[in-house]
Amino acid sequence: MTTVTVAPLRIGPLVVDPPVVLAPMAGVTDAAYRRLCRSYGAGLYVSEMVSARALVEQDVNSARRISCSEDETVRSVQLYGVDPQTVAAAVRLLVEQEGVHHVDLNMGCPSPKVTRRGGGAALPVRTGLVGAIVAAAVAAAGAVPVTVKMRTGVDDAHLTYLEAGRAARDAGAAAVALHARTAEQLYSGAADWTAVARLKEALPDVPVLGNGDVWEAADALAMQSRTGCDGVVVGRGCLGRPWLFRDLADAFAGRPVQPPPLLRDVVQVMQEHVRLLVAHRDSERYGTRDFRKHVGWYLTGYPVGGVKRRQLSEVASIAQVDDLLGELDPTTELPAAALRMPRGHTYGPKAVALPEGWLASGAETGVPEGADVWTSGG
């Protein structure tokens, strides 16, 4: 296993040890999943992305996305917004009314409904607007740290991460996280860890976090060793594998990492997860519905058969979940060849939808018309 000297990640007043962050994922990193992941190890666990405008206008779904469980002592929320004034208003609400401890600004979402309005991964093209948004958020946040998460650029011909990273740093961002893929790549191909290293070289005075292709604990150590980044952000690698955070804690502490769990252990986690979702949604119907998407991720690589997978993807009650899981062979092992099988999005590449003339000037600070529509991103 790669050996690195590991220091705690410091984001403003927050100390994150081990230096591990759960990536915001729409429809995934709700309070239930954050609680489940957090039970395996320390880290910074970030909410689903929420629209700044929807939050300010008190949209019910946005309120649910930022809800937390009673054991969540550090609250971290990711905001999407393109209008500095709207972002500032949302940050004030989060800090003053919700008591959050960390705000992350999404500048990396590749969803067409976001980028075509200049948001998400399109936003770093306009470094002037990046600086204005970060500055407004930092002023509204007071002592609460504001960070930024971005991609390397729109495509290989329009790499923006160095200039946008400097703009965010200069405007007061407490850290910058880089998903080392372009928006055009979406979730295809390999993450370019050399970009993380170049960003760290460009920003020696603020923490830089790397994101992309951390499927096992050894990947996180390798990323830190190769790039010099201050922490790692884990996204698809923990889908159906919340115990990855236990593995990461062990690896960063120099302890042996446990082997993949037998299917009986996976079943126990699935049963806990569905119950947390039902409690979070205060509804067995909606909780089990939300659970369905996780089934395939949990069972990836385990030879359980297509019929059982389909049945579990249609469950409508906890009893159904328990009955179907009880029919699986508890002694089933994960084949070694399946250890790194991808989970979550794998599609791409695809041309990026942008506002007309968006690439013409990076210094522009104007807000595109219709930019802050309500959206859950992707």
Backbone torsions as a table, in degrees:
resi	resn	phi	psi	omega
1	MET	NA	142.3	178.0
2	THR	-60.1	137.3	178.1
3	THR	-105.5	129.8	177.8
4	VAL	-136.5	157.1	172.5
5	THR	-89.6	115.0	-171.8
6	VAL	-103.7	124.3	174.8
7	ALA	-112.8	151.1	175.7
8	PRO	-59.2	148.8	175.2
9	LEU	-84.7	129.0	-179.7
10	ARG	-116.2	116.6	178.2
11	ILE	-118.9	98.1	-172.7
12	GLY	58.4	-128.7	-179.9
13	PRO	-80.9	-6.5	-177.5
14	LEU	-84.0	136.4	174.6
15	VAL	-114.8	118.6	-176.6
16	VAL	-111.4	111.2	-175.3
17	ASP	-140.3	112.7	6.3
18	PRO	-70.5	164.0	-174.6
19	PRO	-78.9	66.6	-172.7
20	VAL	-125.7	134.2	-179.9
21	VAL	-126.2	132.5	172.3
22	LEU	-78.8	123.0	-179.3
23	ALA	-68.9	139.6	172.7
24	PRO	-63.5	129.2	178.1
25	MET	-136.4	122.0	-176.8
26	ALA	-59.3	130.0	178.4
27	GLY	75.3	5.5	-177.0
28	VAL	-123.7	-54.6	-171.3
29	THR	-86.4	53.5	174.3
30	ASP	-77.9	179.7	-176.3
31	ALA	-60.1	-35.4	-179.2
32	ALA	-66.1	-46.5	-177.9
33	TYR	-70.8	-37.2	176.9
34	ARG	-61.0	-41.6	179.3
35	ARG	-63.4	-42.2	179.8
36	LEU	-62.8	-47.8	179.6
37	CYS	-63.0	-41.8	-177.2
38	ARG	-64.5	-25.2	179.6
39	SER	-68.0	-14.9	-179.2
40	TYR	-95.7	-19.5	-178.7
41	GLY	175.5	162.8	-179.3
42	ALA	-74.2	161.4	179.6
43	GLY	161.6	-173.7	175.1
44	LEU	-108.8	120.1	-172.2
45	TYR	-111.8	111.0	-170.1
46	VAL	-97.3	143.9	-178.9
47	SER	-69.9	173.7	167.5
48	GLU	-61.0	155.0	174.8
49	MET	-66.5	139.2	178.7
50	VAL	-130.2	141.4	178.7
51	SER	-70.5	130.7	179.1
52	ALA	-60.6	-44.4	-178.1
53	ARG	-65.2	-44.8	-179.9
54	ALA	-61.5	-37.1	179.1
55	LEU	-66.1	-45.3	-179.8
56	VAL	-63.2	-37.1	-179.7
57	GLU	-87.6	11.5	170.7
58	GLN	60.0	45.3	174.2
59	ASP	-66.7	134.1	-175.7
60	VAL	-61.9	-42.9	-179.3
61	ASN	-64.3	-36.2	178.5
62	SER	-66.7	-38.3	176.9
63	ALA	-61.7	-38.6	178.6
64	ARG	-67.5	-37.4	-178.1
65	ARG	-65.8	-27.6	-179.8
66	ILE	-98.2	3.1	179.2
67	SER	-66.8	158.0	-176.6
68	CYS	-137.5	165.5	175.4
69	SER	-91.4	163.4	-172.5
70	GLU	-66.3	-20.8	-178.3
71	ASP	-92.5	5.3	-177.4
72	GLU	-85.6	89.4	-174.0
73	THR	-77.8	-23.2	174.6
74	VAL	-118.0	113.8	-178.4
75	ARG	-97.4	126.0	-177.9
76	SER	-127.2	127.5	-176.8
77	VAL	-127.8	136.9	174.5
78	GLN	-101.9	131.7	-179.5
79	LEU	-109.6	142.3	168.3
80	TYR	-113.1	131.2	175.9
81	GLY	-169.6	155.3	-179.7
82	VAL	-120.4	-19.9	179.1
83	ASP	-95.7	117.2	-178.2
84	PRO	-55.1	-38.1	-179.0
85	GLN	-66.6	-41.7	178.7
86	THR	-66.7	-41.7	178.0
87	VAL	-61.5	-43.7	179.7
88	ALA	-61.5	-42.0	179.3
89	ALA	-63.2	-40.7	179.2
90	ALA	-66.7	-40.6	178.6
91	VAL	-63.2	-43.5	177.9
92	ARG	-59.8	-41.1	178.2
93	LEU	-62.2	-45.3	-178.7
94	LEU	-63.3	-41.4	-176.4
95	VAL	-76.9	-48.1	-171.7
96	GLU	-82.4	-34.9	-177.1
97	GLN	-101.0	-34.4	-176.1
98	GLU	-98.9	-16.8	177.9
99	GLY	69.5	33.9	179.8
100	VAL	-71.8	156.8	-176.5
101	HIS	-108.6	-8.6	-177.0
102	HIS	-159.2	135.0	176.5
103	VAL	-122.1	126.8	176.6
104	ASP	-110.0	137.3	179.7
105	LEU	-103.1	124.4	-178.4
106	ASN	-81.4	115.7	174.6
107	MET	-129.9	31.4	-177.3
108	GLY	-138.0	-1.9	-178.7
109	CYS	-63.9	126.3	-178.1
110	PRO	-94.5	5.1	-177.6
111	SER	-60.7	131.3	-179.2
112	PRO	-55.9	-35.9	-178.9
113	LYS	-68.2	-15.7	176.2
114	VAL	-95.6	-49.4	-174.8
115	THR	-69.0	-31.5	-177.9
116	ARG	-67.7	-12.5	175.8
117	ARG	-106.0	10.6	177.0
118	GLY	88.4	5.8	-178.2
119	GLY	-97.4	-177.3	176.6
120	GLY	56.5	-129.6	-175.5
121	ALA	-69.6	-12.7	176.0
122	ALA	-79.6	-27.2	-171.8
123	LEU	-60.2	-41.4	-178.4
124	PRO	-60.6	-14.0	173.9
125	VAL	-60.1	-37.9	-177.9
126	ARG	-97.7	84.9	-175.6
127	THR	-63.5	-28.7	176.9
128	GLY	-64.2	-41.5	179.0
129	LEU	-71.5	-36.2	174.9
130	VAL	-56.7	-49.3	-179.9
131	GLY	-61.8	-40.2	-179.5
132	ALA	-65.6	-41.5	-179.8
133	ILE	-66.4	-47.2	-179.1
134	VAL	-63.4	-44.2	-179.9
135	ALA	-60.8	-41.4	179.3
136	ALA	-65.8	-41.0	179.7
137	ALA	-66.7	-42.3	-179.5
138	VAL	-63.7	-42.5	179.3
139	ALA	-63.6	-38.5	-179.2
140	ALA	-74.5	-26.5	-174.2
141	ALA	-81.1	-22.0	-177.5
142	GLY	64.8	-121.3	-177.3
143	ALA	-81.9	-8.8	-179.4
144	VAL	-78.0	126.9	-177.2
145	PRO	-70.5	142.5	177.0
146	VAL	-115.2	129.4	178.6
147	THR	-122.3	171.5	-178.5
148	VAL	-132.0	138.7	173.4
149	LYS	-121.1	130.3	-176.0
150	MET	-142.3	171.6	171.3
151	ARG	-103.2	176.2	-177.0
152	THR	-69.7	-25.4	179.7
153	GLY	167.5	-174.1	177.0
154	VAL	-70.8	-48.8	176.6
155	ASP	-156.7	-176.6	-176.1
156	ASP	-63.7	-24.5	179.3
157	ALA	-83.9	-11.8	-177.5
158	HIS	-136.4	72.3	177.1
159	LEU	-85.7	127.8	-169.8
160	THR	-122.0	-6.3	-165.6
161	TYR	-65.9	-32.8	-179.1
162	LEU	-69.9	-49.2	-179.6
163	GLU	-66.3	-42.7	-179.9
164	ALA	-67.9	-36.8	177.4
165	GLY	-62.7	-42.6	177.8
166	ARG	-65.4	-40.3	179.5
167	ALA	-62.7	-41.7	179.2
168	ALA	-66.1	-43.7	178.1
169	ARG	-61.0	-46.2	-178.0
170	ASP	-65.1	-26.3	-179.9
171	ALA	-87.2	-2.3	174.1
172	GLY	110.9	8.7	178.0
173	ALA	-60.2	137.4	-178.0
174	ALA	-82.6	-16.8	178.0
175	ALA	-167.7	158.7	177.5
176	VAL	-130.3	127.0	177.1
177	ALA	-107.4	139.8	-177.3
178	LEU	-124.2	116.4	166.7
179	HIS	-81.6	114.5	-167.9
180	ALA	-81.8	50.0	170.9
181	ARG	-136.6	156.3	173.2
182	THR	-82.0	165.1	175.2
183	ALA	-63.2	-36.0	179.2
184	GLU	-62.2	-37.7	179.1
185	GLN	-63.1	-30.1	-171.2
186	LEU	57.4	-108.7	-178.1
187	TYR	-122.2	20.0	-177.9
188	SER	-95.6	168.2	176.0
189	GLY	66.2	-171.7	-178.9
190	ALA	-99.2	145.5	173.9
191	ALA	-69.0	139.6	-178.0
192	ASP	-91.6	88.5	-177.3
193	TRP	-64.8	-21.4	177.8
194	THR	-63.9	-28.5	176.4
195	ALA	-65.7	-37.1	176.6
196	VAL	-62.3	-43.0	178.6
197	ALA	-62.5	-42.4	-179.8
198	ARG	-66.4	-36.6	178.4
199	LEU	-67.5	-39.1	178.0
200	LYS	-64.0	-39.3	176.6
201	GLU	-62.7	-37.2	-178.7
202	ALA	-76.2	-24.4	-176.6
203	LEU	-125.8	66.2	-177.6
204	PRO	-71.5	-14.2	-172.8
205	ASP	-99.1	-0.4	174.3
206	VAL	-135.4	154.0	176.8
207	PRO	-63.1	138.5	174.7
208	VAL	-119.4	130.4	-179.3
209	LEU	-112.6	141.2	178.8
210	GLY	-103.2	143.2	-178.9
211	ASN	-139.9	135.7	176.8
212	GLY	130.9	118.9	174.7
213	ASP	66.9	34.6	170.2
214	VAL	-96.5	91.2	-177.5
215	TRP	-97.4	-27.9	179.1
216	GLU	-133.5	164.8	-179.2
217	ALA	-59.4	-36.5	180.0
218	ALA	-61.5	-29.7	178.4
219	ASP	-64.5	-38.2	179.8
220	ALA	-65.1	-43.2	177.5
221	LEU	-64.1	-40.7	179.4
222	ALA	-64.3	-40.5	179.0
223	MET	-61.4	-46.7	178.9
224	GLN	-62.5	-42.0	-178.5
225	SER	-64.0	-41.8	-175.2
226	ARG	-80.9	-27.3	-171.8
227	THR	-111.1	-21.0	-174.5
228	GLY	74.6	13.8	-179.0
229	CYS	-66.3	158.8	-174.7
230	ASP	-88.6	-14.0	-179.9
231	GLY	-169.9	169.3	-179.7
232	VAL	-121.9	145.4	177.0
233	VAL	-110.0	126.9	-175.0
234	VAL	-109.9	122.5	178.7
235	GLY	-114.6	-99.6	-174.0
236	ARG	-61.0	-23.6	-178.8
237	GLY	-60.7	-24.9	-178.2
238	CYS	-99.4	1.7	178.4
239	LEU	-67.4	121.8	-176.0
240	GLY	69.1	8.9	-179.4
241	ARG	-140.6	56.7	-179.5
242	PRO	-61.3	-22.3	177.5
243	TRP	-70.1	-4.6	173.7
244	LEU	-57.4	-31.3	-179.6
245	PHE	-70.8	-27.0	170.7
246	ARG	-68.6	-44.3	179.4
247	ASP	-62.1	-40.6	179.2
248	LEU	-64.7	-43.4	178.0
249	ALA	-60.6	-42.2	179.0
250	ASP	-65.0	-46.0	-177.1
251	ALA	-63.3	-44.6	-179.2
252	PHE	-68.3	-24.9	178.1
253	ALA	-89.0	-1.5	179.8
254	GLY	81.8	14.7	178.8
255	ARG	-92.6	155.7	176.5
256	PRO	-62.2	142.4	177.5
257	VAL	-88.6	135.6	-177.6
258	GLN	-69.8	152.5	177.4
259	PRO	-69.4	163.6	178.2
260	PRO	-55.8	144.5	-176.6
261	PRO	-71.6	152.5	169.0
262	LEU	-69.0	163.1	-177.0
263	LEU	-61.2	-30.4	178.5
264	ARG	-60.4	-37.1	179.8
265	ASP	-72.3	-37.2	176.7
266	VAL	-63.5	-42.3	179.1
267	VAL	-59.0	-43.3	179.6
268	GLN	-61.6	-40.0	178.8
269	VAL	-66.8	-41.9	179.0
270	MET	-61.6	-40.8	178.8
271	GLN	-65.3	-39.4	176.7
272	GLU	-66.7	-40.3	-177.0
273	HIS	-63.3	-46.2	-178.1
274	VAL	-64.6	-34.7	178.5
275	ARG	-69.8	-37.2	175.8
276	LEU	-64.5	-39.5	179.0
277	LEU	-66.2	-41.6	178.9
278	VAL	-63.2	-41.6	178.0
279	ALA	-66.5	-41.0	179.8
280	HIS	-62.5	-42.2	-178.2
281	ARG	-85.9	-10.6	-175.8
282	ASP	53.1	38.9	-177.0
283	SER	-163.1	123.8	176.1
284	GLU	-67.4	-36.1	-179.7
285	ARG	-61.7	-52.5	-176.5
286	TYR	-75.5	-33.2	178.8
287	GLY	-64.9	-44.6	178.6
288	THR	-70.2	-32.6	176.1
289	ARG	-62.6	-44.2	178.6
290	ASP	-64.5	-30.2	-178.1
291	PHE	-68.7	-29.0	-172.7
292	ARG	-54.4	-40.6	-176.8
293	LYS	-64.0	-24.4	-177.2
294	HIS	-81.3	-19.7	-173.5
295	VAL	-56.4	-51.3	-178.4
296	GLY	-60.6	-36.2	179.5
297	TRP	-67.8	-44.0	178.8
298	TYR	-61.1	-39.9	-173.1
299	LEU	-92.1	0.1	179.6
300	THR	-54.6	123.6	177.5
301	GLY	92.5	-23.7	179.0
302	TYR	-83.6	129.5	-177.1
303	PRO	-78.5	80.0	-177.3
304	VAL	-106.6	-11.8	176.9
305	GLY	94.2	147.2	-176.3
306	GLY	-67.9	-31.3	-178.3
307	VAL	-64.9	-47.9	-179.9
308	LYS	-63.9	-39.4	178.4
309	ARG	-61.1	-44.0	-179.6
310	ARG	-65.0	-43.9	180.0
311	GLN	-61.3	-42.0	-179.9
312	LEU	-69.7	-24.7	179.0
313	SER	-81.0	0.2	-179.7
314	GLU	-121.4	13.2	-174.9
315	VAL	-64.7	151.0	179.9
316	ALA	-133.0	6.5	179.0
317	SER	-155.9	158.0	176.1
318	ILE	-62.7	-38.6	179.7
319	ALA	-59.5	-41.7	177.0
320	GLN	-61.7	-43.9	179.1
321	VAL	-58.6	-49.3	-177.8
322	ASP	-62.4	-42.8	-178.7
323	ASP	-63.8	-46.5	-178.0
324	LEU	-67.9	-41.4	178.8
325	LEU	-66.6	-31.4	179.3
326	GLY	-67.3	-16.6	179.5
327	GLU	-86.0	-8.2	-178.4
328	LEU	-81.4	152.5	178.3
329	ASP	-75.5	112.6	-174.2
330	PRO	-68.1	-18.0	-176.7
331	THR	-88.8	-0.7	-177.8
332	THR	-61.4	132.1	179.1
333	GLU	-101.0	157.1	174.4
334	LEU	-83.1	120.3	178.0
335	PRO	-59.8	142.7	-177.9
336	ALA	-56.7	-35.4	-178.5
337	ALA	-68.1	-17.0	-176.7
338	ALA	-95.2	-1.8	-173.0
339	LEU	-59.5	-35.7	-175.4
340	ARG	-109.6	20.2	177.6
341	MET	-63.1	131.9	-177.4
342	PRO	-67.2	148.1	176.5
343	ARG	-131.7	151.5	-176.7
344	GLY	84.6	-158.5	-177.0
345	HIS	-61.9	139.3	174.4
346	THR	-133.1	0.6	-172.6
347	TYR	-78.2	163.3	-178.9
348	GLY	126.7	170.2	-3.3
349	PRO	-78.1	166.7	179.4
350	LYS	-156.6	138.2	179.5
351	ALA	-57.2	143.9	-174.0
352	VAL	-90.5	131.6	176.2
353	ALA	-79.6	125.4	-177.6
354	LEU	-132.2	155.8	172.7
355	PRO	-63.0	151.6	-179.6
356	GLU	-58.7	130.4	178.6
357	GLY	73.8	13.4	-172.7
358	TRP	-63.4	-32.7	-175.9
359	LEU	-83.7	0.3	-172.4
360	ALA	-69.7	-38.9	-174.9
361	SER	-146.9	120.6	179.1
362	GLY	-79.1	-14.3	-176.5
363	ALA	-85.3	-9.0	-177.2
364	GLU	-61.0	141.5	177.2
365	THR	-118.2	-0.9	-179.0
366	GLY	-68.2	148.0	-179.8
367	VAL	-91.5	125.9	179.6
368	PRO	-60.8	146.0	178.6
369	GLU	-62.7	133.0	179.2
370	GLY	73.8	16.4	-175.2
371	ALA	-66.6	-40.4	-173.1
372	ASP	-96.8	47.6	172.1
373	VAL	-72.4	159.1	177.8
374	TRP	-69.0	133.1	178.2
375	THR	-159.9	148.9	177.9
376	SER	-94.4	-5.7	176.7
377	GLY	70.5	-162.0	-179.6
378	GLY	-166.7	NA	NA
